[in-house]
Amino acid sequence: MKQQSLAAQSVFEKYGRKSRRELFLDEMEQVVPWSALEALVEPHYPKAGNGRQPVGLRIMLRTYFVQQWFQPVRPWGGRGAV
């Protein structure tokens, strides 16, 4: 799922420079096999039904990966505070 940022819109194409966020997301799309992961998790992911609708699988996978990559690791072996 590609997100359209303000810089990616046609009005701003003349500036041409990608933000660090856009560069990171592009690299993340190339490195991780998202379609294989989605196919693996999808049968177990909650479906829309009674109650609140679940967040999309693509968004949840990407959020989880970013949290795992950037969660600080403490020198004595523990992870972040929470």
N, C-alpha and C positions, 0 to 999 in steps of 0.2 A: 504494500500500500504506500504509494508516494504521497507525501504531503506537499501541498502547494504553499510555498511561503510567498511573502510579498516580493522578495527578490526574484522569484522564479516567474512572475507574471510578465506578460509580453511588454508591458509598459516599461519595465525596468531592465529589459534584456540588454540595452546598450551599455549598462555598467559591467556586466559579464563576470564579476568576481563572485564566487560562491562563499557563503559564510562558513565558519568552522563547523557549525551544526549541520549544514547541508553536506559538507565533505564527510563528516562522520557518518551520517545516515547513508550516504552513497556507499561508503566502504563497508558498513554493516550489511547492506543488501548483498554485496558481492561475497562476503566471507561466510555468512551463515546460510545453510540450505533450508530456507523458510518453508518451502512447499513440503519437504520431507518431514519436518518437525510438525507442521500443521496436520498432515495426514496421520501422524503418530498420536497426537494429542486429541484430535477432533472427536473420536468415538467416546472419550471419557469426559469431554468438556460439557458443562451444563447447557441444556437447551432452553430456549424460551418457552415458557409455559405459564403456570400460575405464579403470580408475584412479580418481582422485579426482573427485568430483562438483564441477562449477563452481558458483560463487556465483550466486545468482539475478540475472537481468538488471536487474530493478528496483533492487535494492540496489546493484549495481555502477554503474549510471548516476547514481544519486543521490549516491553516495560520490564519484565522479569530479567531478561538478559542484560539490559542496561544496569539494573540494580545489582546484579551479580558482578558485573565487570567493574563497577565503580564503588562498591561497598568497601570501606577501608578495612584492612587487615591489621590487627594489632600485633606487635612484635612477640608477645608471649603466647600467641597461638589463637586467641579469641577473635571473633569478628567484631563488627560495630557494636555500639552500645545497646541496641535493641535486638 
